[in-house]
Amino acid sequence: MVSLKKVKQELIAFGLINLIIAVNITLASFVHIPFGDFKGFSLYFLYFSALQLTIFGFTYILALNKYLFYTIFPVIFISSSTIAFWVYTQDMSINYGLIESVLESKTDIAFDLISPQFVLYFIWIIFATFLCIRFYKNSSPLKLKSPLFLLAILCVCGFFTGQHLKRDVFTSKLPYNIISAIKKYSEKPTRIYNQTFEDELSKTVDSIDIVFVLGESVRADHLGINGYDRETTPLLNLQQNLISYSNIYTPLTYTAISVPQILSNQSIHDTLIKEYTILYSILNELKISTTWIGNQSIEKSYESIIKENKNVYLIDAFHSVLSFKKQKDEELIKVFDIIDRDSAFTFTTIHMIGSHWFYDSRYTAKHKKFTPTAKSKFLKSSTKDELINSYDNTLIYLDWFLNSIIEKLKPSKTPTLLIYISDHGEILGENNQWLHAQNNKASTNPAMLIWYSDSFKREFPVKTEALLENKNKTNSTDLIFNSILHLLQVEGFPYKASNSIFYSNPKQ
Ligand SMILES: [Zn+2]
């Protein structure tokens, strides 16, 4: 029989160890979430408690062998607490990009992160590690018969059941997300890209400036320019030479899979077993200056696509999309203003955070046209109307954003083109679904716009006419790759001209 006294000792020891883990690590994933109302707070409290119980389960099982506990626990505890410090203070996103920076010795970033506060915190972590080991030593020898062992097994089972029922429910939070990020980092790329060309590539167009704006979560039917009953595009409506394409389709409804498809010769119908070619590899081969300016953290699936650009500027790559510290897209314009676009042929990509949830973090006070807006990041604490108001305000911001870039492009004498496409759409309560990564007409119909300069119209009259002809045509996101190669009249690489937005149907 296990004595009650020993169980009590164990309970106190593991209670204290878990309290230290909770304060140092687990809570960091929750402090930046606004809870909204009491219901939101209660749900997050339950979530936090369930997460901590799973951590108790694993800690207890590790502690069954004291040698394992003395060696492994300090390593996991100290490294997780260190990362939690940056989550607490900076709301850093624990993702593959962060692990890459830490492991691939980007020392400038590492040194930037060390502050006097961090040194103090680190001293506390070492002290806390000793405390945990002390608590463990003072508890009675652990036995498999202990009721806490049974509880630990239940908690570990709870971890796997939770993960099975809702993907990443626990592994999206500290400390588990560190393991997920390391795992992602060590995985092989999901797509293989061919970066060499058998034939020499050539183009017939001499000079053009293309600005390609890759949007986020913008559904076509919420743009005023497409007939939405709210005026969400007041500035773009006044622009001449601007065409909206409201019938674009993609079945790929989240960034990690839609972006690689849009920016390569992968079709929406293709599987991943084939080898693809990145659009930028072709542009580089044609001696076109390529620049990427991004406001999203890098996903492994499109890392090689971004890095194929000659110049890469990533603003705010380490803040998660849910962070309140996440920069707004206007920071992209500041970089766009200073980059060198003087060569005859340039292709600049601007990757926005756009209309990604949490909508209210995406626009400034001056773009808050529709009220009242969402109450918190907890979806259920706001009404449908409030969420749609918040979403539509992100489109007011987008209208201002694109209009600002168009105004900057206008004075140029070089034929200039702005192509905007969202990576996918967004669901706003249809069939009680929200956000994206789920199939629904709203998430599969991304917004797309093209603006061309007067000099572009003079230089490419037939192609400009085709842009108008194709306005209402149903098309898929395959058209971006095909349109750009068709516009440049690329030879030496296959593409489908008939799938290009610049393609004019031969007259009967
Ligand atoms: Zn996306």
Residues whose N, C-alpha, C, O or C-beta is under 5 A from the ligand:
A	BS01	ZN	E216 S217 Y254 T255 D423
